Amino acid sequence: MLDETVDVNRESAIHSECRCLVKQGHIWQDVHDYRMDPETAARLQKFLTEPEEHLEDMTIEEYFGKDSPFFSSAMWWCFHPMLAFKPYHSALEAKRYLARFGLANRIDYLEGTLHIKRNEYDSIIKPIMVWLQKKGVHFQYGCAVYDLEMDDACNTVYGIKSKLDGLDTRIPVDVKDYVFVTSGSLMTNARFGDNTHVAETNRSTEELGLFDIWCNLAKRNEKFGHPEKFLGQIDKTKWMSYFITIKDYPEFFQRLERMTGSPSGTGGIITVKDSGWEISLMLYDRDYFPDQWVNNEDALWGDGLFGERLGDYIKKPMAECTGEEILLEILYHFDMLDIQNEVLAHAHISTCMMPYITSQFMPRTGTDRPRVVPEGCTNLAFTGQFVEIPGDVVFTIETSVRTPLQAVYQLTGLEKELIGVYPAEYDMRYFLERMKKFAGIEGPVTEKDLPKINPLKIPELKRQLLDKVNSIPPYYIMYQGKDRSVAQKKAVLDPQFPKV
């Protein structure tokens, strides 16, 4: 799996020269111009160095200002549609993202974005499941876990409450067992539509899937966090996606490839900047699903982040549209309505409304999500997108892997070093690239590019510099000895040779 993924990113690296479209099929070239007015640029720089405790329970627009030019900048238009951040989402989470990824590569070209050869199921899930089943792992379907039986201190699990095919079932937990809980799912209560049917928005709070178990645990002990911070605001956490399969009409994708300049599978996501729904899409190549070549099928995926707004061609909210209406809106913005009859005749459209797809981005504090292994827990760990790992971000495959990896290491006491969160914000190479990008500097920095310094502000600049320098964590050292302190000591042995 690793070799296949490395190979496909070497052979078919993501590079987009059609990052944003405007005015029905015109490439927005200003996407590459990161320059901002001095006040906005200074505010962004302060944001990147802001202590996290200053950003708790704050939205992005509360930090920058609701009408800030920041929200019309090229950087925002590269950042927010790719990650589904909206102005009313968490400033704390956005800061972590910008520090980790947002400014570390040429995201206006989507370079540095990795992809797999096929879809997630066939490239990752299926081979892992087959391997695990051969090792004796049992997967139980039709089972919904909703609570745990624990001791009074909520440290040790001794039973799992679930419904198996609708019937109450109790799974006993032995002292040698471990319980790993995924505390919430972004796909909770998702509903599907198709060519002629609208995907409904499920607002019911009766059954919340994986959120139920987290809510029940949080009611009993503060260390399990506050799931209510991420629930109950569906209009701020939902959006709709669509998946379009085109059969026996390769001309549509061939035209899209010509217009975008990117072969299918290498262009990444394309955002329509002036779309009322703010639609985006990406083209997959014919290796994405098995038998695509045999069946003469092409496939693309996309989303609309503001489905409550009116469309520009279909004059109603995206959330009220069928798959065919969404496809017509796409053809309008890509200036391809001239082939609408042919495309519709060969298209199968699957739509999906996801009420909680960006619930993980809601404003929060550093204690609203549980730690991987909450304090005192002996056989319980949390995994997934609603777990607090200092410095790490959510809504990533990396988080889905890091949390169970850390859970296993901690609960089993495995003496193996966990790979640290990559500290991109402290890498001087990225710092220089960021500075040049926002200043519009190409090539070497010259004397004329240096800022003028007001002597009266030197004391404040010194304080800011000291705060920044002292906030940088120590460099990651892999071999520190069992007590993890060898690298911080001047000597750990007692040699007998004389010292001079």
N, C-alpha and C positions, 0 to 999 in steps of 0.2 A: 504493500500500500504506500509506504513512504517513497520507495523508488519510483513508482508510477507517478506520484504527485510531483516529485522533484523533476522528473523528466518532462511532464506536460507543461510545467511552468518555464522550463528552459526552452522548449520547442515552440510554445504558444503563449508567450508572455503577454500580459494585459497592457495595452497602450491605446489610449483613446484620443482622437483629435476631433471628436464630436461629443464633448462632455455635456454641453447644454445647447438646446435648440430654442429659438424664438421666431416669431412671425412666420409660422407654418413652414418649417424646414430650413431655417437659416441658422448656421452655427454661430453661437454667441462667443466671439473672440475675446471679449473682455474677461472671460473666465480665467485668463492667465495673468491678469493685472491685479496683483494683491495690494497695491498701494491704497492707503487710507489717509483721511485727513489726520493731522497730528494729534488732535484730541482723542479720536477713536483708536488710533494706533497705540497711544499711551494707555488708554483704558484696557485694551487687549493685553498689553505687556504686563500691566498690573494684575490682570485676571490670571495670567499664567503663573504668577508667583504668589498668588493669594493663598494664605493658609486655609486648609479645608474647613476648619471650624468657623471661618467667616462666611462660608457659602452654604451652611446647613439650612435646609428648608427654604432655600432661595431659588427663584427661577432665573433662567438666562436673561430674560427681558427685564427683570427687576435689577439685575446687576448692571446691564448696559443702558437701560432705559428703553421703554416700549417703542419709541420712534427713532432709535439710534441708527445712524448710517451703517453700523455693523451688520444689520440684517439685510442690507442691500449689497454688501461687499461680495467680491468674487470668492473670498475665503469661505464665507457663510454658504454660498451656493454650491461650493464643492463639498462642504462638510455636512450640512444638515440633510439633504435628500439622500445621500449615500448611507447615512446612519439612522435616518428617521427621527433626528432630533427636531423638536419644535421650540419656539421661543418660550413657551410656558413649562418646559421640562427643566430638570435639575441642573442648576449652575455647577454644583459640585461634580456631578458625573461628566458634564461637558468639559470642565477643566481637566479632569483626568484623561479624557479622550484626546483633547488637544495636546496635552503633555506627552501622551504615549504615541499617537498616530497622526493626528490631524495636520501637523506641520513637518513631519519627519521625512516625507517623500513628495514627489510631484503629484499630489492628488488631483491637480487640474488635468493631468493626463492619466490618472488612475494607476500610475506605475507603482509597483510594490504590492499591489493587490494580488494575493495568491488564489488559485482556484484548483479544483480537482478535475480529473479527466472526465468522469461521468457525473450523474446526479448523486446526492448524498447517500441515498439508500444503496445504490449499486457499488459506489466507490468505497464507502466506509461502513455503513450499518450492516449490510448483508454479510460481508466477509468476517466481520467481528462476531456477529451472532452465530454464524456457522462454526467458527473456531471455538467459541464458548460452548456451544451445544456438544461438540465433540469431546469437550472437557467435562461434560456432565452437568452443565448449568441448565436449569429449568426455567423457561419463560412462561408465566401464567397470564393468559389473556382473560378478558371479561372480569377483571378484578379491580376494585376501586378501594384503596386504603384511605380512611378518613380520620383515624386517631391512633394514638399509642397509649398503652398502659405503662405507667412509670411509677417509680417510688415517689414519696412525698417531696423530696428535694428536686425532682425532675432530672435526676442524673443517670438513672439506669432504666432501660426499657425491658419489660418482661412479657409484653404481649402486643400484637398488632391487630387493630380492629379494621375489618374490611367488609366489602360486599362482593361476593363471588356469584356472578350471574344473577345479581339482584338479591341474594340471600345473605344475611348477616353471618360472618365467619370470623373466628378468632384464630390467629396464628401465634402459638406460644414462642417465646424467645428464650433460648437457653443462655447460661452465663458465658458460654464460649462463642455466642453468635454476635454479629455486628449488624446494625440497622442503619442504612443509608437512605436519607429522605431527600427527594427533590422538592424543595419548598416553593411550589408554584410553577405554572406553565404559561408561556406566552400564547399558546394555542387554546387556552381554556375557552369553552363555549363558542368556538369558531363554527361558522355556518357557510355552506357552499351554495353557489348558484351555477347556472350554465348559460347557454346561448339565449334562452328565452325566459329564464327564471332569475329573479333577484335574490341575492344572498342576504338573508335577514340579519338584523343586528340584535343579537340575543342579550337582553338587559337583565335577565333573571339572575337573582343572587341566591337562589335555593340550593343549587349544586355548583360548586366552583372547582371541582376536580382536585388537583394537587394543592390548591390554595386552602382547601378545607382542613387538611391535616395541619398545615402551618397555623391557621387561625385557631384551631383547637388547642394547639400547644402554647401559642402566645397568650391565650387567656389564663393559662396556669402559671406562667413564669416569664418575668421580664427579659430574661436572657435570650428568649427566642424571638425578640424583636417586635415590630409593629406592622403586620401585614396590611392593616387598614390604610396605611400611607400610600399603598400602591393600588388599592381597590376603590371602587365606588365613584370613579370619575371617568366613565366609559367614553364620553365625548372627547376626552383629552388623551385617552390611551388606545383608541381604535384607529384602524385604517383598513382599506381593502386592497387585496392583491388579485392578480389575474394571471392565468396560464393559458396560452394560446397555442394550439397545435394546428399546423397547416399541412394538409395531405394532398399530394398530387398537384401542387401549384408552387414549384420552386422559384418561379419568377418573382414572387413577393420578397423572399429573403435575398435573392440576387440583387434586387433593386435597393433594398435596405443596405446591403453591403457596399454597393456603389455609392450611395448617398452619404453614408457615414465614413467610408474609407477603411473600415475595419472588417476583416473576415469574421464570420460568426464565431463566437467563443473567445474572441480576443479584444473586443471593444468595451467590455464592462458596461456599466449602467449609463444610460442617456436620460437626462432630465429635461423636460419641457418647462423652461423657466416661466413663461407667461401663460401656463395652463391654469385654469381656475381650480381644477382638482389637484394640480401639481403632480402630474403623472410622470413616471419614469419607466424605462424598460431595458432589458438586456437580451441579446440574441445568443442562443446556445448553438453549438455546432452539432453535427449529426452523430457524434459519439455520446451525446448526453444520455440517451436511453438506448437500451438494446433494441436492435431490429429497426432503428430509424431509417437506415439506408435501404433495407429490404422493403419497408412500407412507404418509402418516398415521403417522409415526414420531416418537417422543421418545427422547432419549438422556441417560444420566447416566454419570459416571465416579466411582470412589471407590477407597479403599485400606484396608488393615488393617496397621497398623505392627507389631503383635505377633501375627503369624500362628502362632506356636508355642504360644500360650496357648489354653485351652479357650474355646469360645463360651458365651454365656449361654442361648441357645435350642437351638442345635445343639451338643451337648456333645462337641465334639472340636476339635482345632486347625484354624484356618482353612486352613493349608497342606495339610491332608488333605481339604479339602472341594471338592465340585463347585460349579459356578456356581449351580445351583438351591438348594443348601444355604446358600450365601452370601446369596442373595436372601431366603431365609426369615429368616435372622438379621437382615437389614436391616429387613424388615417387622415383626419382633418389636420392635426398638428404636424404630421409628417408630409403634408401636401401630396397625399396619395388617394384622394377620394375618387380619382378617375378609374381606379381598379376596385372600387368597393364591392361591386357585385361578384367579381371573381374571387376576392379574398373571403367574403362572407360565405360563399358557396363551398369553400374548401376548409373552413375553420371550425374547430371545436374549441369552445371557450369555457374554462372552469374559473369561476370567481370565488373569492373567499373573504368574508368579513370577520375580522379578528378583534374582539372587544378589548383584549388585554395585551396586544402585540407590543406596545411601548410602555406598559405599566412599570417596567423596571427603571424607566427614566424619570418617574415622578419625583418631585422635590422631597428630600429626606435628610436625616442626620446620619452620623457614623454608627449609630446603634439601632437603627430601624430594621436592619437585616441581621440575622444571626451569624455568628462566626461559623467556620466550617465545623469545628468541634466546640460547642458552647462550654463555658467554664463549668467544670465539675462532671461533665458527661463522660461515662465510662464505655458505652457501647453504641452511642448515637452520633451521627455526623450528618451535615447538610451539604447538598450539592446543587449546582445549577446557577441560574441567573439572579437569584434572590439571596445571595450569600455575601457577607462582607469579607473581602480580602484587601487589606490596606494597599492603596496604590494601584490596584487592578480595576479594570473596567468590566462592564457587563455587555450582553448582546453579542458575544463573540464565541467562536468555537473554542478559543483558548480558555475562556472561563468554564465552559462545559467540561474541559479536560482537567484543568488545574484543580478545581474544587474536589472531584473524587480522588484525584491523585494525592492531594494533601490529606483528605479524609482517611485514606488507607494508611498513609505513612504515620499519621498521628495516632490512630486507634490501635494499630498493630505494633507501634514502637519500632517500625522498620528503620534501621540505621542507614538511611540513604538521603543524600542531600536533595531537597526540592529545588528545582531550577527557579531562580528569582525572577520577579517581574522586571522586564527589561527597562532600565532607567533612561529612556531616550531623551528626556528633558535635560539630562546632565551631560549629554554627549556634545562636545564643543563643535563637532562637524555639523550636527543638526542645528545647533544654535547659530552658527555662521550662515548656514543656508537659509534659515528662517529670517535672520536680520536682512540679508540681501533681497530675499523675496518681497518682504514688506516695504523695502526702500526702493524697489524697482532697479536694483543694481545688477548689471550683467558683467561678468568678468571680475578682475581683481578689485578690491576696495581701494579707493584713492583718497587723498587728503580732502578733496572737495566733498566726499561722501560723509565725512565725520561731522557729527552734530556740534553746534555751538553750545557752550555750557555757561549758564548764568552763575557767576561766582557766589551769589547769595544762596544758591541752591546746593552748593557743594556739601555742606553738612548733612542735608537730607539724602543726597545721592550716596554719601558714605554709609549712612545708616541702612539704606536699601541694599547696598552692595554687601554689607556685613550680614544682613538678614538672609540674603540669597545664598551666600557662600556657606553660612552655618546651617542652612536647611538641606544641603546636599548630603545624602546618606553615604556611608563609607563604601568604597569600591568592593564589589562582590569578590570574595575569596573562597575558592572551592574547598580547600583542605585546611580546616581550622583546628583540627584535633577534636577529641570527643567532647571536651567541655566548651568548644566553640570560642576559645579565647586565645589560642596560641598566637594567632596573627596580630593580636593587640599587645603582646608582651615583648619586652626587649630580650629576655632570656628565659628559657624553660629548663635548661640543663645546668649542671654544675661541673664544668671541666676542671681537671686538676692541674693543668699546665699553668705556670705563673702568668699573671697579667701585667703588662707594662704600659 
